[in-house]
């Protein structure tokens, strides 16, 4: 039985690691849309609002319990209770932030102005520049897994010896994992870490950044104003209470949210079986398919299925989150081997991907193919 179990696990691992096809797809996006039930495209303001207010109620409940009861606990217990609150509230933040992400895709309602107004408030509350992210994220969806033009999680090349040699060991891997989870979220927005290379200073806070075009720059100023208002509000809260209270109630959960965002977006776009393409070979539909669905258990629900139905989100980003799982089931028979699902336990998968997805290079003998695969 033990040998059989090991053999079965090896078979599953082999299947999970099987490369997706790189040939042009035999189907078009129109074929996929036809296969999805029409109601999946409906953006219901009532349904979307239910999920938003439900998440806000959960967030408030965690806040109420933490602010009123954890301070009453004896210190040994409070040292346990605070980290539990930080993780739970950070996960709650991530759920609300995910709805803000849907608002940026106009997947919340039929009203663009309403989606932008709500998204601006929600993302600013979590120190995310709403319009700046909306526009760079739109470019990410338009150029997914393009070596030259994707906006985020641009893979390193072997020639970058800092990653391919110096840090390509267990200690370096652990160091990069900690730095990535703690700092990548603010560093991406501030200095475009993990983003594509631009001529000039690329930052989500800089209206003249080459990330944005001329028609978008006024709204980058608005994003910055939202951030300043949020920081000022946090300053007033800290002045009225204390910096330590603000950190415990808001700052630490925000760090958890930041880490969770980096955790699952890294796993969306890092898998040994998924290719990257340069301009000789890239096309939109194959790029959009170069992401992976994974099972996060209860966190699928908390994060509104962005974790387990990310492939369909890249194909049709205006489908609201409460229909993405059904839409995924509808298109899987058409996608066939082009669809990647990995049910490896999520922490195991994260550690594997941090070890296996160090840099990309073409296969030996296929240097001019325009197709790149992860190496270690």
N, C-alpha and C positions, 0 to 999 in steps of 0.2 A: 504493500500500500504506500509506504514511504517513497519508494522509487517511482511508483506511478504518479504520485503527487508531484515529485520533482520534474518528471517528464512533462506532465500537464502544464506546470508553471513555465517550463522552458518553451513549450509550444505556444502558449499565450504570449510570452515575451517576444518570440520570433514574429508572431502575427502582428503585434503592436508596432514592431520596429520595421515592418515591411514598407518600403518606399511607395509613396503615391505615384501614379503615372505622371509623366512630364509631357506627354504628347498633347496636342490641342484637343480640347474636350469635344466629344461627339454631340454635345447638347449646348444650347444657348440659354441665356438668362430668361428668355421668354418661355422656354420649355419648363423651367422651374416654377415660374409664376403661375403657369397654367395648372400645375400639379398641386398647388397650395389652395386649400379651401378659401373661397372668397372672403369669408368672415374674418380670416386671419389678418387681412389688410386693414380692417376697420379699427380706427383709433377712437376709442370711447372715452370721452372726457370724464364720465361718471366712474368708469372702471379704473382708469388711470388715477383719478383723484382718490379713490378708495385706497389704493396701494400707497399713495403718498401720505395720506393722513394716518393710515395704519402705522406706517414706519415712524412718523413723527410722534404718534402716541407711545410707541414702544420706546423711542428715544427719550421722551419725557419721563416715562416710568422708570427707566434706568437712572436718569438724573435725580428724580425725586428720592428713590431708595438710597442712592449713594450719598446725596447731600444731607439727608435727614437721619440715616441710620448707621452708616459706616463710622462717622465720628464718635458714635456712642459705644463702639466696640472696644474691648481692651486691645492694647497694641499688638500682641501676637496675632490676634484674629484680624485686626485691621490691615496688617501687612499681607494677609492672604486675600482679604476682601477687595482691596483696591485693585490689584492686578486682574482679578476676576471681572470687576466692573470695567476696567480699561479695555479688556478684550471684548466683552459683550457690547459696550457702548461703541467701541471702534467698529465692530461689525455692523451695528445699527447705523453709524455714520456712513459706512460703505454702501449699505442698502439705499439710503437716501441719495448719496452721491451717484449711484447707478441710475436712479430715476432722473437726476440732473443730466446725466449722459444721454439718456433717451430723449430728454427735452431738446438737447442740442441736435439730435437727429430728426426733430419734429415727429417723434413716435409717440407722443403723449396725447395730443389732440389734433383736431383739424385746423387749429388756429396758430399760425406761426408766431404771431405777436405774443400770445399767451404763453406758449412754450418758451420763448426767449425771456419773457419777464420772470417766469417761475425759475427757469434754469439759472438766470443771473443771480437771483436771490439765494437759491440753494447752493450753488457752487461758490459764490462769494463767502457764504457762511462757513465753508470748509477750506477757505484760503486757496481757491482754485479760480484762475482768471477765465470766466465763462466763455466769452466770445473768442478769446485767444485760443483756448483749447478747442472750441467748436470748429474753428477754421483749420487749425493744424490737424485735428482729428479727421476732418472731412478729406484732407489731402492724404492722410494715412489710408483711408478707405479707398481712395481713388488710385493708390499706387502700392497696395499691399505686397510686400516681399519683393519689391523692385530694389535692386542693389543701388541704383542711382537716385531714386525719387521717393522711396518710402520715407515717412516722417519719424518713425520711432522704431526702437529695437533693431537698428541697423547692425548686422553682424560684423564682427571683426574679420580681418584677413590674416593668413598665416604670417605675412610680413610684419604684422604688428606684434613684435616679439614680447612686449610687456604682457600681453594676454596669452600668446601661443607658447611662450617659454617660461618667463619669470613667474607668472601667477598660475601656471598650469600644473598645479600640484595640490595635495589636500589642504595644506595650510593657506596657500594663495586662494584656493577655491572658497574656503571658509571666510577668509578676510573679505573677498569680493561679495560674498553672499550677505554678510552683515552690513557692509557699506551700501550695497544695492538696496536692501530693505529699509535702512534707516534714512538714507539721504537722496535716493534717486528721484523721488517724487518732487521735492522742491528744486533739486538741481536740474531736472529736466525742464521745468518751467522757467527757471532763471537763466541757465546756461546751455540749454538744449542738449544736455547729456543724454546719450542713447539716441539722439536725433541725427538726421542727415547733415552732411557738411554743406555750409553756405559760404558765399563770399560776403564778409561783413559779420557784424555781431548779431547772432541769432538768439533771441530771447522772447518768451511769451509776454513779457512786460514792456517791451520796447516797440512802440507803434511803427517805427521805421525799419523794424526787423525784416530781413528778406523772406521770412516765413510768410508774410502777409502781402497781399496786393493793395493797390491804392484805394480800392473801394472798401476795404476792411479796416483801414487804419483808425478811423474815427471810433469804431466800436472797441478797438484795443484800448484807447483812452478810457472808454466807459468801463472796461474790465478792470483797469488799474484803479479807477475811482471806487469801484466796488470793493476791491482789496483794501484800499485805504480806509474806507468806512468800516470794514470788518476789523481791521487792526485797531482803529480808534475805539470801536465798541469793546474790543477785548481789553484795551488799556483802561477804559472806564470801569470795566468789571473788576480788573485786578486792583485798581485804586480803591474800589468800594469794598473789596474782600481782602484778597492777598494774592501774590503771584503764585504761591504754592497751591492755594485753593483752585485757582484757574488752571494750573497745570494738571492737578488731579482730576478735575471735573471735565476739562476740555482738551488740554494739551496732550496728555498721554493717550486718550482715545484717538485723537487726531493722528498721532504717530502710528498707532495700530492700523488705522484706516489707510494711511500712506503705504505702510508695509504690505497690507493686503492688496492694495491696488497694484503695486509692483509685482507681488507674488503671482497674481493670476493673469496679469497682462504678459508677464514673462512666459508663463506656461501656455498662454494662447498662441504665442508666436515662436516658441522654441521647442523643436522636436526633431530627433535625428532622421525621421522619415519624411520631413517636409523640406522642399527645395526653396532656394531663392533664385531669382532670374535677373540677368542684366538686360540691357535694352535690345540685345539681339534676339532674345527669346521671350521676354515678358509680354503677357497680355493680361487684361483686367480680370477675366474670369478665373484663369489659373492662379493668379495672384490672390484673389479673394478666397480661393479654396485652400490656400496654404496657411490654414490655422486649424486648431484642434479642439474638439469638444472633450471635456473631462467631467468626471463625477465627483463633486465636492460634498456629497451627502446633503445634510440639512442646509449647508451654505448655498446650495443651488437656489433654495427658496429665499434665503436672506438676501442674496445678491441678485435676485430676480432673473435667474436662469442665464445670465450673461456668461456663466461658467460652462454650462452644459449645452448651450445652444448658440455658440459663438459663430459657427460656420455660417448658419443661415443669416445671422446678423450682418456678416460681411457681404453677403450676397444681396440682401434686401434690408437695409438698415432702418426703414420706416415701419417695419412690423413691430407692434408693441410687444413688450417683454412677455405679457401673459398669453401670447399666441406663438412664441418662438419654438417651444417644444413641439407643438402640434405641426407647425410648418416644417420643422426638421424631419419629423417622421414622414411627412408627405414627400419630401424631395430625396430622401436617402436611396430609394430604389433607382432613381435616375442618376444620382451621383456615383453609385457603385464604389469602385476602388478610389475614386477621387475624394471620397469623404473619409476623414480621419477621426476616429474616436479612440480614446485611450482611457481604460478604466483602472489603470495602475493606481494603487493608493496614493493620495495626492502628495503627501510628504516624501514618499519614496520617489515619486515622479519628479518632484522639484529637485531633490538631491541628484538624481540621475541626469536631469537636463543641465544642471549647473556643471556637472563633470563632463558630459558628452557634447554639449553645444558650446564649444569654446570659440571656434572660428569656422569660416566656410571656405571651401575650395572646390573647383570642379574635380570630377573623377579623373584618375590617371588615364591618359590617352584621349580625354574629352575636354581638353583645356579650352577649346574654342566653341564649346557647346552652348555657352551662355547659361548653364545650369550649375548651381553651387549647392553643396551639401555640407551639413555640419560635421566638424571633425573635433578631435581632442588632442 
